[in-house]
C-alpha cells in the first residue's frame, strides 16, 4: 500500500491491524542498555474519537480559540470528514486557504516530490523553487520583486517596515520623514503588533495596547477624508483591502481606490493592497484589484498561495525595493523549497484564464441561487461579494445559522460583527455542490427564529 493510500485509510476510519506490515519482534525493539522500547504504532497516533480530541485539546493547548465542536480528520475535494465518518461540505476552505480543495493530486505530488529532495535551507542560501515562484508572481502582477514570509500578518509587517524605510530612503535629509499610516473601518490586517495596529476592531487591539502608534482609521470608502489626511504629508502608507473579508465582505468602489492612488502619488505616500484573503483567484480575477484597474505600490498575499502550507508574500515595485538593503528584514523559514513548490502547483492552476472564468461563473451562479432561496427572508439584509467570496448580511447574529448548517453537514463562517455568513469555498467547487450548500442554508434559516 502506498503512503498516500495508507494516510487516507487512517483518515476516514481506523484500518484493521492486519492491513499494516507486521512489526518485527511484536512491536518492540532492542535498544542499548538492554532496555526494551516500544516501536511507534500508527494506530495509537489516531484518536478513538472526536470527544477524546476535544477533551485533550482543552488540557494541552492555550485557550485562544473558540473552536466549533468538530474534529476534522480528513478531506477530499470539497468534502471533509470527522473521525466518526460524518461528511461535511466545505464552504470555508480553512478560511479561504484551500483554494484547490483537499488532496489535489498535483499539489500532493509537488509536496511529496520536493520533500524527498530538499525541504529547508534558510535564506542564507539560494533555492530554486523560491526563485521560480517569485518569477511567476512578478510575471503575473504589477510587481518587480517579492519578499516571502510565513503568513499574512508577516506580509503586512514587512509592508509596514518597507514603508517606513522607503520614506527615509527617499527623504534622507528630512529629520521627520512620514511614519504614519491610514487604515479603514472593518479592516483586518493581522494579529502581530504592527498588523494589529492596522486592524480596526478594538477588541482585537485593546488587550495588547499600546500597539504601534501613528495609525488613523477612516471610514471605508470615504474619499474626502482619505484625501485630506494623505495631504498632510505624514502618511508613510495607506493600507486597504480591495474586498474586505473578515470585516464583512465589503467591496471597494473603483472611485475610492482611484482617489487613494492619486492622493498617494501627489503626497509621496505608498498604497498597499492587502489581498491576503481576496487575492489569487478568490474574486474571479487573479488579483482583486485588477477588476478596478488600480495598482498598488505593494501587495500582501498569503492564505491560498501554498494550498494549505504556511506562506506569505509582499510584492513590491522596483521603486520600493530599491530602499531595502541587506539585513533590513528577514525570516528563517520563509520561502522554503517545500512550501514554494506547493505554491507553484497552486499558482499554475489558478492563474489559468479558464480557471478564473469558472470562478466568476460559479460566483454569479451562487449569488443568484442565494437570492432566489434567501432573498425574501426578513432576516436577510444583503447578499454581496465577488466571485467565490460571498457574504449574507443578517439583521441578527449569524451564529445560530452557522451552527445549524454545521449540524446539517455544511461548514460556513461568520464575518463582520458576527452578523454576516461568509462563504469562501474551494475554488474548485462544482455548481452541484453550490446548489447543495444553498439548499442547506435555506433549510437551516429557521434556526435564527428559534434562537431568538
C-alpha positions as CSV (number, residue, x, y, z in Angstrom):
1,X,0.0,0.0,0.0
2,X,1.4,3.4,-1.0
3,X,2.0,6.1,1.6
4,X,-0.9,8.3,0.4
5,X,-3.3,5.4,0.4
6,X,-2.2,4.4,3.9
7,X,-2.7,8.0,5.1
8,X,-6.2,8.1,3.6
9,X,-7.2,4.8,5.2
10,X,-6.2,6.2,8.6
11,X,-8.1,9.4,7.9
12,X,-11.5,8.0,7.3
13,X,-11.5,5.1,9.6
14,X,-9.2,3.0,11.7
15,X,-7.7,0.4,9.4
16,X,-7.5,-3.1,10.8
17,X,-4.1,-4.0,12.1
18,X,-3.9,-6.8,9.6
19,X,-3.7,-4.2,6.8
20,X,-0.4,-3.0,8.2
21,X,3.0,-4.6,7.9
22,X,3.5,-6.9,10.9
23,X,6.1,-5.2,13.2
24,X,9.3,-7.1,13.9
25,X,9.7,-8.6,17.4
26,X,6.0,-8.0,18.2
27,X,6.4,-4.2,18.0
28,X,9.4,-4.0,20.3
29,X,12.9,-3.1,19.5
30,X,16.0,-3.8,21.5
31,X,17.9,-0.7,22.4
32,X,21.2,-0.1,24.2
33,X,21.5,-0.8,27.9
34,X,19.2,-3.8,27.3
35,X,16.1,-1.6,27.6
36,X,13.0,-2.6,25.6
37,X,11.5,0.3,23.8
38,X,8.1,0.0,22.1
39,X,8.2,0.9,18.4
40,X,5.7,3.6,17.3
41,X,2.3,2.2,16.5
42,X,0.5,4.2,13.8
43,X,-2.9,3.2,15.3
44,X,-2.0,4.8,18.6
45,X,-1.4,8.1,16.8
46,X,-5.1,8.3,15.9
47,X,-7.7,9.3,18.5
48,X,-10.5,6.9,19.4
49,X,-13.0,9.7,18.6
50,X,-13.9,13.4,18.4
51,X,-14.7,13.7,22.1
52,X,-11.2,12.5,23.1
53,X,-9.5,15.0,20.8
54,X,-11.7,17.9,22.2
55,X,-11.0,16.9,25.8
56,X,-7.3,16.6,25.2
57,X,-7.1,20.0,23.4
58,X,-8.6,21.6,26.5
59,X,-5.7,20.1,28.6
60,X,-2.7,20.9,26.4
61,X,-3.4,23.8,24.1
62,X,-3.5,27.5,25.0
63,X,-7.2,28.5,25.0
64,X,-7.1,31.3,22.4
65,X,-9.5,29.7,20.0
66,X,-13.3,29.4,20.4
67,X,-13.4,26.3,18.2
68,X,-16.5,24.8,16.7
69,X,-17.1,21.4,18.4
70,X,-15.9,19.4,15.3
71,X,-12.8,17.4,14.8
72,X,-11.8,17.2,11.1
73,X,-9.6,14.3,10.4
74,X,-9.5,14.0,6.6
75,X,-10.7,15.6,3.4
76,X,-11.0,15.1,-0.4
77,X,-12.0,17.7,-2.9
78,X,-14.7,19.9,-1.2
79,X,-15.6,17.3,1.4
80,X,-14.3,17.0,5.0
81,X,-14.8,14.1,7.4
82,X,-14.6,13.7,11.2
83,X,-13.2,10.6,12.9
84,X,-16.7,9.1,13.1
85,X,-17.0,9.3,9.3
86,X,-19.5,12.2,9.2
87,X,-19.3,14.2,5.9
88,X,-19.2,18.0,5.6
89,X,-19.4,20.2,2.5
90,X,-16.6,22.7,3.0
91,X,-17.6,26.3,2.2
92,X,-14.9,27.7,4.4
93,X,-11.8,26.3,2.9
94,X,-9.7,26.7,6.0
95,X,-10.6,30.5,6.0
96,X,-10.1,30.9,2.2
97,X,-6.9,28.9,2.2
98,X,-7.6,25.6,0.5
99,X,-8.3,27.0,-3.0
100,X,-7.8,23.7,-4.7
101,X,-9.7,21.8,-2.0
102,X,-8.3,18.9,-0.2
103,X,-5.9,16.3,-1.6
104,X,-5.4,17.9,-5.0
105,X,-3.2,15.3,-6.8
106,X,-0.8,17.9,-8.4
107,X,-0.3,19.6,-5.1
108,X,0.3,16.3,-3.3
109,X,2.8,15.3,-6.0
110,X,4.6,18.6,-5.7
111,X,4.9,18.4,-1.9
112,X,5.9,14.8,-1.7
113,X,8.5,15.0,-4.5
114,X,10.0,18.2,-3.0
115,X,10.0,16.6,0.5
116,X,12.1,13.8,-0.9
117,X,14.6,16.3,-2.5
118,X,15.0,19.3,-0.1
119,X,12.7,20.8,2.5
120,X,14.5,23.7,4.1
121,X,17.8,25.6,3.7
122,X,17.1,29.0,5.2
123,X,17.6,32.3,3.4
124,X,21.3,32.2,3.9
125,X,21.4,30.3,0.6
126,X,19.6,30.4,-2.8
127,X,16.9,27.8,-3.6
128,X,15.4,27.0,-7.0
129,X,11.7,26.8,-6.0
130,X,11.8,30.2,-4.3
131,X,13.1,31.9,-7.4
132,X,10.7,30.1,-9.7
133,X,7.7,31.1,-7.6
134,X,8.9,34.7,-7.4
135,X,9.3,34.8,-11.2
136,X,5.6,33.7,-11.5
137,X,4.3,36.3,-9.1
138,X,6.3,39.1,-10.7
139,X,5.5,37.9,-14.3
140,X,1.7,38.0,-13.5
141,X,1.4,41.2,-11.5
142,X,2.3,44.9,-11.2
143,X,5.3,44.0,-9.0
144,X,9.0,43.8,-9.8
145,X,10.2,41.9,-6.7
146,X,8.9,39.7,-3.9
147,X,9.7,39.2,-0.2
148,X,8.5,35.9,1.2
149,X,7.1,35.4,4.7
150,X,5.2,32.7,6.5
151,X,1.8,34.3,6.9
152,X,-0.4,37.2,6.0
153,X,0.3,39.1,9.2
154,X,4.0,38.8,8.5
155,X,3.5,40.0,4.9
156,X,1.8,43.1,6.4
157,X,4.6,43.6,8.9
158,X,7.1,43.6,6.1
159,X,5.0,46.1,4.2
160,X,5.0,48.4,7.3
161,X,8.7,48.2,7.6
162,X,9.3,48.7,3.9
163,X,7.0,51.8,4.0
164,X,8.9,53.5,6.8
165,X,12.3,52.6,5.3
166,X,11.2,53.9,1.9
167,X,10.2,57.2,3.3
168,X,13.6,57.6,5.0
169,X,15.4,56.4,1.8
170,X,13.7,59.0,-0.5
171,X,13.9,61.8,2.1
172,X,17.5,61.3,3.5
173,X,17.7,64.9,4.7
174,X,14.3,65.0,6.3
175,X,14.7,64.6,10.1
176,X,11.0,63.8,10.4
177,X,10.0,61.6,7.4
178,X,6.5,60.3,7.0
179,X,5.9,57.5,9.5
180,X,2.1,57.3,10.0
181,X,-0.4,55.0,8.4
182,X,-4.0,55.0,7.3
183,X,-6.3,52.0,7.7
184,X,-10.1,51.7,7.4
185,X,-13.1,50.7,9.3
186,X,-13.9,46.9,9.2
187,X,-10.3,46.2,8.3
188,X,-8.3,43.2,9.3
189,X,-4.6,43.0,8.6
190,X,-3.3,40.5,11.2
191,X,-2.6,39.9,14.9
192,X,1.1,40.7,15.3
193,X,1.7,44.1,16.9
194,X,2.2,46.1,13.7
195,X,-0.5,44.5,11.7
196,X,-2.8,44.6,14.8
197,X,-2.3,48.3,14.9
198,X,-3.8,48.5,11.4
199,X,-6.8,46.3,12.4
200,X,-9.9,48.3,13.2
201,X,-11.8,46.1,15.6
202,X,-10.9,47.4,19.1
203,X,-11.5,44.1,20.8
204,X,-8.5,42.7,18.9
205,X,-6.3,45.6,19.9
206,X,-7.3,46.7,23.4
207,X,-5.9,43.7,25.4
208,X,-2.5,44.4,23.9
209,X,-2.1,48.1,23.9
210,X,-0.1,50.1,23.4
211,X,0.3,48.8,19.9
212,X,2.3,50.6,17.1
213,X,1.4,54.3,17.2
214,X,0.6,56.5,14.3
215,X,-2.4,54.7,12.7
216,X,-5.6,56.6,11.8
217,X,-8.8,54.7,11.0
218,X,-11.0,56.3,8.3
219,X,-14.4,55.2,7.1
220,X,-14.0,52.6,4.3
221,X,-15.0,54.3,1.1
222,X,-14.8,57.9,2.4
223,X,-12.8,59.6,-0.3
224,X,-12.6,63.1,1.0
225,X,-11.5,62.1,4.5
226,X,-8.7,60.0,3.0
227,X,-7.5,62.7,0.6
228,X,-7.5,65.3,3.4
229,X,-5.3,63.2,5.7
230,X,-2.9,62.0,3.0
231,X,-2.3,65.6,2.0
232,X,-0.8,66.4,5.4
233,X,2.5,64.7,4.2
234,X,3.0,62.5,7.2
235,X,1.4,59.3,5.8
236,X,4.0,56.7,5.0
237,X,1.4,54.3,3.5
238,X,-2.3,53.6,3.2
239,X,-3.3,50.0,3.8
240,X,-6.6,48.9,2.2
241,X,-8.3,45.6,1.3
242,X,-10.0,45.8,-2.2
243,X,-12.5,43.4,-0.8
244,X,-12.8,43.1,3.0
245,X,-13.1,39.6,4.2
246,X,-13.1,39.5,8.0
247,X,-14.8,42.8,8.0
248,X,-18.0,41.5,6.3
249,X,-17.3,41.0,2.5
250,X,-17.4,44.7,1.6
251,X,-16.0,45.7,-1.8
252,X,-14.3,49.0,-2.5
253,X,-15.5,51.2,-5.3
254,X,-13.3,52.0,-8.3
255,X,-13.6,55.7,-7.4
256,X,-12.4,55.1,-3.9
257,X,-9.3,53.2,-4.9
258,X,-8.5,55.6,-7.7
259,X,-8.7,58.5,-5.3
260,X,-6.3,56.7,-2.9
261,X,-3.9,56.1,-5.8
262,X,-4.0,59.7,-6.9
263,X,-3.7,61.2,-3.4
264,X,-0.7,58.9,-2.5
265,X,1.0,59.8,-5.8
266,X,0.6,63.5,-5.0
267,X,1.8,63.3,-1.4
268,X,4.6,60.6,-1.8
269,X,2.7,58.1,0.3
270,X,2.7,54.4,-0.6
271,X,-0.5,52.5,-1.4
272,X,-0.7,48.9,-0.1
273,X,-3.3,46.5,-1.1
274,X,-3.9,43.7,1.4
275,X,-5.1,40.8,-0.8
276,X,-4.4,38.1,1.8
277,X,-8.0,36.8,1.6
278,X,-9.3,38.3,-1.6
279,X,-6.3,37.7,-3.8
280,X,-5.2,34.8,-6.0
281,X,-8.4,34.0,-7.8
282,X,-10.9,34.3,-5.0
283,X,-12.9,37.1,-6.7
284,X,-12.6,35.6,-10.2
285,X,-9.6,37.8,-11.0
286,X,-6.0,36.7,-10.3
287,X,-5.7,39.8,-8.1
288,X,-8.8,41.5,-6.8
289,X,-7.5,45.0,-7.7
290,X,-7.4,44.0,-11.4
291,X,-11.2,44.5,-11.5
292,X,-10.7,48.1,-10.7
293,X,-7.8,48.9,-12.9
294,X,-5.9,50.5,-10.0
295,X,-2.5,49.2,-9.0
296,X,-0.6,49.5,-5.7
297,X,3.0,50.1,-4.7
298,X,2.9,46.9,-2.6
299,X,0.5,44.0,-2.3
300,X,0.4,41.4,0.5
301,X,-0.6,37.8,-0.1
302,X,-0.9,34.6,2.0
303,X,-3.9,32.4,2.5
304,X,-4.4,30.3,-0.7
305,X,-0.9,30.7,-2.1
306,X,0.5,27.4,-1.0
307,X,-2.7,25.4,-0.8
308,X,-2.6,24.9,3.0
309,X,1.0,25.2,3.8
310,X,2.2,28.4,5.6
311,X,3.3,31.2,3.3
312,X,3.0,34.9,2.8
313,X,4.4,37.3,0.3
314,X,4.9,41.1,0.0
315,X,5.0,42.1,-3.7
316,X,6.7,45.5,-4.4
317,X,7.7,47.8,-7.2
318,X,11.3,48.3,-8.0
319,X,11.0,51.8,-6.6
320,X,10.1,50.4,-3.2
321,X,12.6,47.5,-3.4
322,X,15.4,50.0,-4.0
323,X,15.0,51.2,-0.5
324,X,15.6,47.8,1.1
325,X,19.2,46.8,1.9
326,X,20.8,43.6,3.2
327,X,19.7,43.0,6.8
328,X,16.7,45.3,6.8
329,X,14.3,42.3,7.2
330,X,14.5,38.5,7.2
331,X,12.9,35.2,8.1
332,X,14.3,31.8,8.8
333,X,11.5,29.7,7.3
334,X,10.1,32.0,4.7
335,X,10.2,30.8,1.1
336,X,11.4,27.3,1.8
337,X,11.8,24.9,-1.1
338,X,8.9,22.7,0.1
339,X,6.4,25.5,0.5
340,X,7.4,27.2,-2.7
341,X,7.0,24.0,-4.6
342,X,3.5,23.7,-3.3
343,X,2.7,27.3,-4.1
344,X,4.0,26.8,-7.7
345,X,1.5,24.0,-8.2
346,X,-1.3,26.1,-6.8
347,X,-0.4,29.2,-8.8
348,X,-0.1,27.3,-12.1
349,X,-3.7,26.2,-11.8
350,X,-5.3,29.3,-10.5
351,X,-3.6,31.7,-13.0
352,X,-5.2,29.8,-15.9
353,X,-7.7,32.1,-17.5
354,X,-10.3,29.4,-17.9
355,X,-10.0,28.6,-14.2
356,X,-10.5,32.2,-13.3
357,X,-13.5,32.4,-15.6
358,X,-15.1,29.4,-13.9
359,X,-14.7,31.2,-10.5
360,X,-16.6,34.2,-11.8
361,X,-19.3,32.0,-13.3
362,X,-19.7,29.9,-10.2
363,X,-19.8,33.1,-8.0
364,X,-22.6,34.6,-10.1
365,X,-24.5,31.2,-10.0
366,X,-24.2,31.0,-6.2
367,X,-25.4,34.6,-5.7
368,X,-28.4,34.0,-7.9
369,X,-29.2,30.8,-6.0
370,X,-28.9,32.6,-2.7
371,X,-31.1,35.5,-3.8
372,X,-33.7,33.0,-5.0
373,X,-33.8,30.9,-1.9
374,X,-33.0,33.5,0.8
375,X,-33.7,36.9,-0.7
376,X,-37.2,37.1,0.6
377,X,-36.3,36.1,4.2
378,X,-36.9,39.1,6.6
379,X,-33.5,38.4,8.3
380,X,-31.5,38.9,5.1
381,X,-30.4,42.5,4.6
382,X,-28.0,41.9,1.7
383,X,-26.2,39.3,-0.3
384,X,-22.9,40.6,-1.7
385,X,-19.5,39.7,-2.8
386,X,-17.3,39.0,-5.8
387,X,-16.5,35.6,-7.3
388,X,-16.5,32.9,-4.6
389,X,-16.2,35.4,-1.8
390,X,-19.8,35.9,-0.7
391,X,-21.4,37.4,2.4
392,X,-25.0,37.1,3.6
393,X,-25.7,40.0,5.9
394,X,-28.4,39.4,8.6
395,X,-30.2,41.6,11.0
396,X,-29.3,39.2,13.8
397,X,-26.3,37.1,14.9
398,X,-25.3,34.6,12.3
399,X,-24.0,32.1,14.8
400,X,-27.2,30.0,15.2
401,X,-27.4,29.6,11.4
402,X,-23.8,28.7,11.1
403,X,-24.2,26.1,13.9
404,X,-27.3,24.6,12.3
405,X,-25.6,24.4,8.9
406,X,-22.6,22.6,10.5
407,X,-25.0,20.1,12.2
408,X,-26.6,19.6,8.7
409,X,-23.2,18.9,7.0
410,X,-22.2,22.4,5.7
411,X,-19.3,24.4,7.0
412,X,-19.5,28.2,6.7
413,X,-18.0,31.1,8.6
414,X,-19.1,34.3,10.2
415,X,-17.7,37.8,9.4
416,X,-18.3,41.5,10.1
417,X,-19.8,42.0,13.6
418,X,-20.9,38.3,13.7
419,X,-24.0,39.1,11.6
420,X,-22.6,38.0,8.2
421,X,-22.4,34.5,6.9
422,X,-19.2,34.2,4.9
423,X,-18.9,31.7,2.0
424,X,-15.4,31.1,0.8
425,X,-15.4,27.6,-0.6
426,X,-12.6,25.9,-2.5
427,X,-12.4,27.5,-5.9
428,X,-12.8,24.0,-7.5
429,X,-16.3,23.6,-6.0
430,X,-18.9,22.4,-8.5
431,X,-22.3,24.0,-9.3
432,X,-24.0,20.9,-7.9
433,X,-22.1,21.4,-4.6
434,X,-23.0,25.1,-4.5
435,X,-26.7,24.2,-5.1
436,X,-26.5,21.7,-2.2
437,X,-24.9,24.4,0.0
438,X,-27.7,26.8,-0.8
439,X,-30.3,24.2,0.0
440,X,-28.8,23.5,3.4
441,X,-28.6,27.3,4.1
442,X,-32.3,27.6,3.2
443,X,-33.3,24.7,5.3
444,X,-31.4,25.9,8.3
445,X,-32.8,29.5,8.4
446,X,-35.5,28.7,11.0
447,X,-32.6,28.4,13.5
448,X,-32.5,32.2,13.5
449,X,-36.1,32.4,14.7
450,X,-35.7,29.5,17.2
451,X,-32.6,31.1,18.8
452,X,-34.4,34.4,19.3
